[in-house]
Amino acid sequence: MFQSVLRRFVTETIRIRRCVGPRSLTPAGVSVRSFSEVKDEKQQQFDLSLLKFLVCPLSKKTLRYEPKTNELINEELGIAYSIIDGIPNMIPQEARLIKKDTNSSAEPAQE
């Protein structure tokens, strides 16, 4: 049975190559859209209605959307999840740490 399947595969492959002719289909011959072309397109907007359902995977607290940086912010932990093409990247290892206000840090009282 295996030999008959293999024989059929080989004959079909030869038949297809004969139809294609001398032109070969190499990866270099195939037109591929490059990533540089994507930069010209408008960035897809984040759907704000998703904020009702999305929570931080670490603290399970609600997130705040920051339109300037296009990120979801967790104020409590001080991390920001990036949004790529309208899809939030909620992987904790890929979250960006944001600076917390150093002036509000608790300092020992001086007497």
Rosetta constraint file for C-alpha pairs under 8 A:
AtomPair CA 1 CA 5 HARMONIC 6.39 0.50
AtomPair CA 2 CA 6 HARMONIC 6.12 0.50
AtomPair CA 3 CA 7 HARMONIC 5.96 0.50
AtomPair CA 4 CA 8 HARMONIC 6.12 0.50
AtomPair CA 5 CA 9 HARMONIC 6.18 0.50
AtomPair CA 6 CA 10 HARMONIC 6.24 0.50
AtomPair CA 7 CA 11 HARMONIC 6.23 0.50
AtomPair CA 8 CA 12 HARMONIC 6.09 0.50
AtomPair CA 9 CA 13 HARMONIC 6.13 0.50
AtomPair CA 10 CA 14 HARMONIC 6.24 0.50
AtomPair CA 11 CA 15 HARMONIC 6.11 0.50
AtomPair CA 12 CA 16 HARMONIC 6.18 0.50
AtomPair CA 13 CA 17 HARMONIC 6.28 0.50
AtomPair CA 14 CA 18 HARMONIC 6.16 0.50
AtomPair CA 15 CA 19 HARMONIC 6.41 0.50
AtomPair CA 16 CA 20 HARMONIC 6.31 0.50
AtomPair CA 17 CA 21 HARMONIC 6.32 0.50
AtomPair CA 20 CA 24 HARMONIC 7.63 0.50
AtomPair CA 25 CA 29 HARMONIC 6.18 0.50
AtomPair CA 25 CA 30 HARMONIC 7.16 0.50
AtomPair CA 26 CA 30 HARMONIC 6.75 0.50
AtomPair CA 33 CA 37 HARMONIC 7.08 0.50
AtomPair CA 34 CA 38 HARMONIC 7.40 0.50
AtomPair CA 35 CA 39 HARMONIC 7.19 0.50
AtomPair CA 36 CA 40 HARMONIC 7.88 0.50
AtomPair CA 37 CA 41 HARMONIC 7.67 0.50
AtomPair CA 43 CA 85 HARMONIC 6.18 0.50
AtomPair CA 43 CA 86 HARMONIC 7.81 0.50
AtomPair CA 44 CA 85 HARMONIC 5.04 0.50
AtomPair CA 44 CA 86 HARMONIC 5.18 0.50
AtomPair CA 45 CA 85 HARMONIC 7.24 0.50
AtomPair CA 45 CA 86 HARMONIC 5.27 0.50
AtomPair CA 46 CA 83 HARMONIC 7.45 0.50
AtomPair CA 46 CA 85 HARMONIC 7.87 0.50
AtomPair CA 46 CA 86 HARMONIC 4.44 0.50
AtomPair CA 46 CA 87 HARMONIC 6.99 0.50
AtomPair CA 47 CA 86 HARMONIC 7.13 0.50
AtomPair CA 48 CA 65 HARMONIC 7.89 0.50
AtomPair CA 50 CA 54 HARMONIC 6.13 0.50
AtomPair CA 51 CA 55 HARMONIC 7.71 0.50
AtomPair CA 51 CA 62 HARMONIC 7.59 0.50
AtomPair CA 51 CA 63 HARMONIC 6.92 0.50
AtomPair CA 51 CA 64 HARMONIC 7.66 0.50
AtomPair CA 51 CA 65 HARMONIC 7.90 0.50
AtomPair CA 54 CA 62 HARMONIC 6.84 0.50
AtomPair CA 54 CA 63 HARMONIC 7.13 0.50
AtomPair CA 55 CA 59 HARMONIC 7.96 0.50
AtomPair CA 55 CA 60 HARMONIC 5.24 0.50
AtomPair CA 55 CA 61 HARMONIC 5.34 0.50
AtomPair CA 55 CA 62 HARMONIC 4.73 0.50
AtomPair CA 55 CA 63 HARMONIC 5.92 0.50
AtomPair CA 56 CA 60 HARMONIC 4.80 0.50
AtomPair CA 56 CA 61 HARMONIC 5.51 0.50
AtomPair CA 56 CA 62 HARMONIC 6.42 0.50
AtomPair CA 56 CA 63 HARMONIC 6.52 0.50
AtomPair CA 56 CA 74 HARMONIC 6.92 0.50
AtomPair CA 56 CA 90 HARMONIC 7.52 0.50
AtomPair CA 57 CA 90 HARMONIC 7.09 0.50
AtomPair CA 57 CA 91 HARMONIC 7.91 0.50
AtomPair CA 57 CA 92 HARMONIC 7.21 0.50
AtomPair CA 58 CA 92 HARMONIC 7.27 0.50
AtomPair CA 59 CA 77 HARMONIC 7.85 0.50
AtomPair CA 61 CA 74 HARMONIC 7.57 0.50
AtomPair CA 62 CA 74 HARMONIC 7.33 0.50
AtomPair CA 63 CA 72 HARMONIC 5.88 0.50
AtomPair CA 63 CA 73 HARMONIC 5.48 0.50
AtomPair CA 63 CA 74 HARMONIC 5.25 0.50
AtomPair CA 63 CA 75 HARMONIC 7.74 0.50
AtomPair CA 64 CA 72 HARMONIC 5.48 0.50
AtomPair CA 64 CA 73 HARMONIC 5.03 0.50
AtomPair CA 64 CA 74 HARMONIC 6.64 0.50
AtomPair CA 64 CA 75 HARMONIC 7.93 0.50
AtomPair CA 65 CA 70 HARMONIC 7.24 0.50
AtomPair CA 65 CA 71 HARMONIC 5.96 0.50
AtomPair CA 65 CA 72 HARMONIC 4.62 0.50
AtomPair CA 65 CA 73 HARMONIC 6.19 0.50
AtomPair CA 66 CA 70 HARMONIC 5.62 0.50
AtomPair CA 66 CA 71 HARMONIC 5.40 0.50
AtomPair CA 66 CA 72 HARMONIC 6.19 0.50
AtomPair CA 66 CA 73 HARMONIC 6.90 0.50
AtomPair CA 67 CA 71 HARMONIC 6.93 0.50
AtomPair CA 70 CA 82 HARMONIC 6.57 0.50
AtomPair CA 70 CA 83 HARMONIC 5.94 0.50
AtomPair CA 71 CA 80 HARMONIC 5.97 0.50
AtomPair CA 71 CA 81 HARMONIC 5.42 0.50
AtomPair CA 71 CA 82 HARMONIC 4.54 0.50
AtomPair CA 71 CA 83 HARMONIC 5.53 0.50
AtomPair CA 71 CA 88 HARMONIC 7.77 0.50
AtomPair CA 72 CA 80 HARMONIC 5.50 0.50
AtomPair CA 72 CA 81 HARMONIC 5.03 0.50
AtomPair CA 72 CA 82 HARMONIC 6.47 0.50
AtomPair CA 72 CA 83 HARMONIC 7.39 0.50
AtomPair CA 72 CA 88 HARMONIC 7.57 0.50
AtomPair CA 73 CA 78 HARMONIC 7.40 0.50
AtomPair CA 73 CA 79 HARMONIC 6.06 0.50
AtomPair CA 73 CA 80 HARMONIC 4.48 0.50
AtomPair CA 73 CA 81 HARMONIC 6.45 0.50
AtomPair CA 74 CA 78 HARMONIC 5.73 0.50
AtomPair CA 74 CA 79 HARMONIC 5.46 0.50
AtomPair CA 74 CA 80 HARMONIC 6.23 0.50
AtomPair CA 75 CA 79 HARMONIC 7.06 0.50
AtomPair CA 78 CA 97 HARMONIC 6.02 0.50
AtomPair CA 78 CA 98 HARMONIC 5.34 0.50
AtomPair CA 78 CA 99 HARMONIC 6.91 0.50
AtomPair CA 78 CA 100 HARMONIC 6.54 0.50
AtomPair CA 79 CA 95 HARMONIC 6.15 0.50
AtomPair CA 79 CA 96 HARMONIC 5.48 0.50
AtomPair CA 79 CA 97 HARMONIC 4.49 0.50
AtomPair CA 79 CA 98 HARMONIC 5.42 0.50
AtomPair CA 80 CA 95 HARMONIC 5.52 0.50
AtomPair CA 80 CA 96 HARMONIC 5.06 0.50
AtomPair CA 80 CA 97 HARMONIC 6.32 0.50
AtomPair CA 80 CA 98 HARMONIC 6.66 0.50
AtomPair CA 81 CA 88 HARMONIC 6.74 0.50
AtomPair CA 81 CA 89 HARMONIC 5.91 0.50
AtomPair CA 81 CA 90 HARMONIC 5.94 0.50
AtomPair CA 81 CA 91 HARMONIC 7.77 0.50
AtomPair CA 81 CA 92 HARMONIC 7.90 0.50
AtomPair CA 81 CA 94 HARMONIC 7.51 0.50
AtomPair CA 81 CA 95 HARMONIC 4.88 0.50
AtomPair CA 81 CA 96 HARMONIC 6.48 0.50
AtomPair CA 82 CA 88 HARMONIC 5.97 0.50
AtomPair CA 82 CA 89 HARMONIC 5.62 0.50
AtomPair CA 82 CA 90 HARMONIC 7.79 0.50
AtomPair CA 82 CA 95 HARMONIC 7.03 0.50
AtomPair CA 82 CA 96 HARMONIC 7.83 0.50
AtomPair CA 83 CA 87 HARMONIC 5.34 0.50
AtomPair CA 83 CA 88 HARMONIC 4.15 0.50
AtomPair CA 83 CA 89 HARMONIC 5.83 0.50
AtomPair CA 84 CA 88 HARMONIC 6.26 0.50
AtomPair CA 84 CA 89 HARMONIC 7.06 0.50
AtomPair CA 89 CA 94 HARMONIC 7.72 0.50
AtomPair CA 89 CA 95 HARMONIC 7.94 0.50
AtomPair CA 90 CA 94 HARMONIC 7.81 0.50
AtomPair CA 90 CA 95 HARMONIC 7.37 0.50
AtomPair CA 91 CA 95 HARMONIC 6.58 0.50
AtomPair CA 101 CA 105 HARMONIC 7.25 0.50
